[in-house]
Amino acid sequence: MANAPLNTRPGHPLKALPSQLGLLADLAGTWVGDGFNLISLPDFDSNPPSTGPKDFRLKLNATRETLQFTPIGGAVPNRGALSAPGSSTGQPDINLFGLTYFQRISDAVTNEALHIEPGIWLNVPATTVQPNQPATVVRLGTIPHGDSLLAQSTFVTTVPTGPTIGPVDSTPTRYPPGPPLGLPYLQPFENPPLPPDFRLPFVKNLNLALEEAILGQTIINTVVLVISTTPDGNIVNIPFVVKNAAATKLDAIFWIETVQQPDGSTFMQLQYTQTVILHFLGIDWPHISVATLVKQ
């Protein structure tokens, strides 16, 4: 993947945005860049682009993406309740602060629309009564296929370096667990036709594309947001999706990076990796998306 164009304008300093947004503050603005998408799809229908009837087809895309974040203009009050009827103890009210987001992804070759997603990121303060829970960030999203998700942070931090990007595995697996899948299910991953800049090693580990995108960069600060729909979130699907290719789990990591250039100026960069598990034919199929975006 070609490096995203450098934006020599500094990113917004934290003090320029509401402090109540916490580590979400630097998301505010418009991010543009490139990425890749890997998904296995049911393939019963014989109408193009399907090639069925067969169990599945593997779809790979090089992508273009625009991701916009807009701070919500004020506090969102959530009302606490008494511990029990007539009790003198309970949970005080809390205020949530957040940003709306709007994600648009298209194929880099054909400009075909691939994904559109409106949603909200929330910064949730710690509570000690109902529930007893540390501060967290939450992503709420809606996908036009008929899915809605709630993913809560499992890890949030800031480091004075670049990101540590681990591998992500595209191999489908049986669920419930059973014998390993054989060649009919694994062969399409061995040597598929590749879109531009989509190198063969990416098929096994798409996070290699993220590592390549930042080679040679000097990243002086990274906000790390790890979110998941388990154990405290969920994905809700319309009945058609439940019966044909249910989205059962989402795991994602977002890295908000401050990149320093040779002249000392900085720009803001956003990388993410996201895996959604699609379940059909008794198999869990990883749907993996990655991107490297620059704040405009």
C-alpha positions as CSV (number, residue, x, y, z in Angstrom):
1,M,0.0,0.0,0.0
2,A,1.3,3.4,-0.9
3,N,2.0,5.7,2.1
4,A,-0.8,8.1,2.9
5,P,-0.1,11.7,1.7
6,L,1.6,13.7,4.4
7,N,-0.4,16.5,6.0
8,T,2.1,19.0,7.4
9,R,-0.5,20.8,9.4
10,P,-0.2,20.0,13.1
11,G,-3.0,18.0,14.7
12,H,-5.4,19.7,17.1
13,P,-3.8,20.1,20.5
14,L,-5.9,18.5,23.2
15,K,-6.7,21.8,24.9
16,A,-8.5,22.9,21.7
17,L,-11.2,20.3,22.2
18,P,-13.4,19.5,25.2
19,S,-11.3,17.9,27.9
20,Q,-14.3,15.6,28.7
21,L,-13.6,13.7,25.6
22,G,-10.5,12.2,27.2
23,L,-8.4,10.1,24.8
24,L,-11.1,10.4,22.1
25,A,-10.4,14.1,21.7
26,D,-7.9,13.9,18.8
27,L,-10.4,11.9,16.7
28,A,-12.3,15.1,16.0
29,G,-12.0,16.0,12.3
30,T,-11.9,14.3,8.9
31,W,-9.5,11.5,8.1
32,V,-8.8,10.2,4.6
33,G,-6.6,7.4,3.4
34,D,-6.3,3.8,2.1
35,G,-6.8,0.3,3.3
36,F,-7.6,-3.3,2.6
37,N,-10.6,-5.6,3.1
38,L,-10.8,-9.4,3.3
39,I,-14.2,-11.1,3.6
40,S,-15.6,-14.6,3.0
41,L,-19.2,-14.5,1.7
42,P,-21.9,-17.2,1.3
43,D,-22.1,-18.0,-2.4
44,F,-25.3,-19.9,-3.1
45,D,-26.8,-17.4,-5.6
46,S,-25.5,-17.8,-9.2
47,N,-26.1,-14.2,-10.2
48,P,-22.9,-12.1,-10.6
49,P,-20.8,-11.2,-8.8
50,S,-21.6,-14.5,-7.0
51,T,-20.2,-17.6,-8.6
52,G,-22.4,-20.3,-6.8
53,P,-23.9,-22.5,-6.0
54,K,-21.0,-23.2,-3.7
55,D,-20.1,-22.8,0.0
56,F,-18.3,-19.5,-0.1
57,R,-16.2,-17.1,-2.1
58,L,-13.3,-15.0,-0.9
59,K,-13.4,-11.3,-1.6
60,L,-10.4,-9.0,-1.4
61,N,-10.4,-5.2,-1.9
62,A,-8.0,-2.3,-1.9
63,T,-10.0,0.5,-0.4
64,R,-10.3,4.3,-0.1
65,E,-11.8,5.7,3.1
66,T,-13.2,8.9,4.6
67,L,-13.9,8.9,8.3
68,Q,-15.5,12.0,9.9
69,F,-15.8,12.7,13.6
70,T,-17.9,15.5,15.1
71,P,-17.9,16.3,18.8
72,I,-21.4,16.2,20.4
73,G,-22.2,19.8,21.4
74,G,-22.8,19.1,25.1
75,A,-23.1,16.6,28.0
76,V,-25.4,13.6,27.6
77,P,-26.9,13.0,31.1
78,N,-27.5,9.4,32.2
79,R,-29.7,9.1,35.3
80,G,-28.6,7.0,38.2
81,A,-31.1,5.1,40.3
82,L,-31.7,4.0,43.9
83,S,-30.1,0.7,44.9
84,A,-33.6,-0.5,45.9
85,P,-37.1,0.9,46.5
86,G,-37.0,3.2,49.5
87,S,-33.2,3.0,49.8
88,S,-31.0,5.9,50.8
89,T,-28.1,4.7,48.6
90,G,-27.8,4.6,44.8
91,Q,-25.9,5.6,41.8
92,P,-25.4,9.4,41.1
93,D,-26.1,10.7,37.6
94,I,-23.2,10.7,35.2
95,N,-22.6,12.8,32.0
96,L,-21.4,11.2,28.8
97,F,-19.3,13.1,26.2
98,G,-18.6,11.8,22.7
99,L,-18.4,12.2,19.0
100,T,-20.6,11.2,16.1
101,Y,-18.9,9.4,13.3
102,F,-19.6,8.7,9.6
103,Q,-17.5,6.1,7.7
104,R,-17.5,5.7,4.0
105,I,-15.3,3.1,2.2
106,S,-15.1,2.4,-1.5
107,D,-13.1,0.1,-3.8
108,A,-9.9,1.8,-4.8
109,V,-10.1,0.4,-8.4
110,T,-13.8,0.7,-9.3
111,N,-14.9,3.3,-6.8
112,E,-17.8,1.0,-5.9
113,A,-19.3,1.7,-2.5
114,L,-18.3,-1.0,-0.1
115,H,-19.3,0.2,3.4
116,I,-21.2,3.1,5.0
117,E,-21.5,3.4,8.8
118,P,-22.9,6.1,11.1
119,G,-22.3,5.9,14.8
120,I,-21.1,7.4,18.0
121,W,-18.0,7.1,20.2
122,L,-18.6,7.8,23.9
123,N,-16.3,8.6,26.8
124,V,-17.9,7.0,29.9
125,P,-16.7,8.0,33.4
126,A,-15.9,5.5,36.1
127,T,-18.7,4.5,38.5
128,T,-18.5,2.8,41.9
129,V,-22.1,1.8,42.7
130,Q,-24.2,0.6,39.7
131,P,-22.1,-0.7,38.1
132,N,-18.7,-0.7,39.8
133,Q,-16.7,-0.2,36.7
134,P,-13.7,1.9,35.6
135,A,-13.8,4.6,32.9
136,T,-14.3,3.2,29.4
137,V,-14.9,4.2,25.8
138,V,-17.7,2.8,23.8
139,R,-18.5,2.6,20.1
140,L,-22.0,2.4,18.8
141,G,-22.5,1.6,15.1
142,T,-25.2,0.8,12.6
143,I,-24.5,-1.0,9.3
144,P,-27.1,-1.1,6.4
145,H,-26.9,-4.9,6.1
146,G,-29.1,-4.9,9.2
147,D,-26.6,-5.0,12.0
148,S,-26.1,-2.7,15.1
149,L,-23.1,-3.0,17.4
150,L,-22.0,-1.9,20.9
151,A,-18.3,-2.4,21.5
152,Q,-16.7,-1.4,24.8
153,S,-13.0,-0.8,25.5
154,T,-11.0,-3.6,26.9
155,F,-7.7,-1.5,27.0
156,V,-7.0,2.2,26.6
157,T,-3.6,3.9,26.9
158,T,-1.2,6.4,25.5
159,V,2.5,5.6,24.7
160,P,5.3,8.0,23.6
161,T,6.2,5.8,20.6
162,G,4.7,4.2,17.6
163,P,2.1,1.4,17.8
164,T,2.8,-2.3,18.5
165,I,0.9,-4.1,15.8
166,G,0.4,-7.8,16.3
167,P,-0.7,-10.4,13.7
168,V,-4.3,-11.0,12.7
169,D,-5.3,-14.4,11.3
170,S,-7.8,-14.8,8.4
171,T,-8.1,-18.6,8.8
172,P,-11.7,-19.8,9.1
173,T,-12.4,-22.2,11.9
174,R,-15.3,-24.5,12.9
175,Y,-17.8,-23.4,15.5
176,P,-18.5,-25.2,17.8
177,P,-14.8,-26.3,17.7
178,G,-14.2,-29.4,15.7
179,P,-11.7,-31.0,13.3
180,P,-9.5,-28.5,11.3
181,L,-11.0,-27.4,8.0
182,G,-9.6,-29.1,4.9
183,L,-8.4,-27.8,1.5
184,P,-11.8,-26.9,0.0
185,Y,-12.1,-24.2,2.6
186,L,-8.4,-23.2,2.8
187,Q,-7.3,-23.4,-0.8
188,P,-8.9,-20.0,-1.8
189,F,-6.6,-18.3,0.7
190,E,-3.4,-19.8,-0.8
191,N,-3.0,-17.8,-4.0
192,P,-6.1,-15.7,-4.8
193,P,-6.2,-12.9,-7.4
194,L,-4.9,-9.8,-5.7
195,P,-6.1,-6.1,-6.0
196,P,-3.5,-3.4,-6.5
197,D,-0.9,-3.2,-3.6
198,F,-2.5,-6.2,-1.9
199,R,0.5,-8.5,-1.4
200,L,0.1,-12.2,-0.9
201,P,1.4,-12.2,2.7
202,F,-1.5,-9.8,3.6
203,V,-4.0,-12.6,2.9
204,K,-2.8,-14.5,6.0
205,N,-2.0,-11.4,8.1
206,L,-3.6,-8.2,6.9
207,N,-1.9,-6.2,9.7
208,L,1.3,-6.4,7.7
209,A,-0.2,-3.6,5.5
210,L,-0.4,-1.4,8.6
211,E,3.2,-2.1,9.5
212,E,4.4,-1.3,6.0
213,A,2.5,2.0,5.9
214,I,4.5,3.4,8.8
215,L,7.9,2.1,7.9
216,G,10.4,5.0,8.2
217,Q,8.0,7.2,10.1
218,T,8.9,8.9,13.4
219,I,5.8,8.5,15.6
220,I,6.2,10.4,18.9
221,N,2.8,9.6,20.5
222,T,0.1,6.9,20.1
223,V,-3.3,6.7,21.7
224,V,-4.4,3.0,21.8
225,L,-8.1,2.1,21.9
226,V,-8.9,-1.6,22.0
227,I,-12.6,-2.4,21.8
228,S,-14.7,-5.5,21.6
229,T,-18.3,-6.6,21.6
230,T,-17.4,-9.2,24.3
231,P,-17.9,-9.5,27.2
232,D,-19.9,-6.3,27.8
233,G,-21.2,-5.4,24.3
234,N,-23.2,-7.1,21.5
235,I,-24.2,-7.3,17.9
236,V,-27.8,-7.4,16.9
237,N,-28.8,-8.6,13.4
238,I,-32.0,-8.7,11.4
239,P,-33.4,-12.2,10.9
240,F,-32.1,-12.6,7.4
241,V,-28.6,-11.9,8.6
242,V,-29.0,-14.3,11.6
243,K,-30.0,-17.2,9.3
244,N,-27.5,-16.6,6.4
245,A,-24.3,-15.0,7.7
246,A,-24.7,-13.8,11.3
247,A,-22.2,-11.2,12.5
248,T,-21.4,-12.6,16.0
249,K,-18.4,-10.7,17.3
250,L,-16.3,-7.5,16.6
251,D,-12.8,-6.8,17.8
252,A,-10.9,-3.7,16.8
253,I,-7.8,-1.6,17.7
254,F,-7.5,2.1,16.8
255,W,-4.1,3.8,17.0
256,I,-4.2,7.7,17.0
257,E,-0.7,8.6,16.0
258,T,1.3,11.9,16.1
259,V,3.9,11.7,13.3
260,Q,6.9,14.0,13.4
261,Q,8.5,15.0,10.1
262,P,12.2,15.9,9.6
263,D,11.5,19.6,9.9
264,G,9.9,19.1,13.4
265,S,6.3,19.6,12.3
266,T,3.7,17.0,13.1
267,F,0.6,15.5,11.5
268,M,-2.1,13.2,12.9
269,Q,-2.5,9.7,11.6
270,L,-5.2,7.1,12.4
271,Q,-4.6,3.4,11.9
272,Y,-7.1,0.6,12.7
273,T,-7.5,-3.1,12.4
274,Q,-11.0,-4.7,12.8
275,T,-12.2,-8.3,12.7
276,V,-15.8,-9.2,12.5
277,I,-16.7,-12.9,12.8
278,L,-19.4,-14.0,10.3
279,H,-21.0,-17.4,11.1
280,F,-22.4,-19.6,8.4
281,L,-22.2,-23.3,7.5
282,G,-21.0,-24.1,11.0
283,I,-17.9,-22.0,10.4
284,D,-16.6,-18.7,11.8
285,W,-15.2,-16.6,8.9
286,P,-13.0,-13.6,9.9
287,H,-13.9,-10.4,8.0
288,I,-10.9,-8.2,8.4
289,S,-10.5,-4.5,7.5
290,V,-7.4,-2.3,8.0
291,A,-6.7,1.3,7.0
292,T,-4.1,4.1,7.4
293,L,-5.8,7.6,7.4
294,V,-4.4,11.1,7.7
295,K,-6.3,14.0,9.4
296,Q,-7.1,16.7,6.8
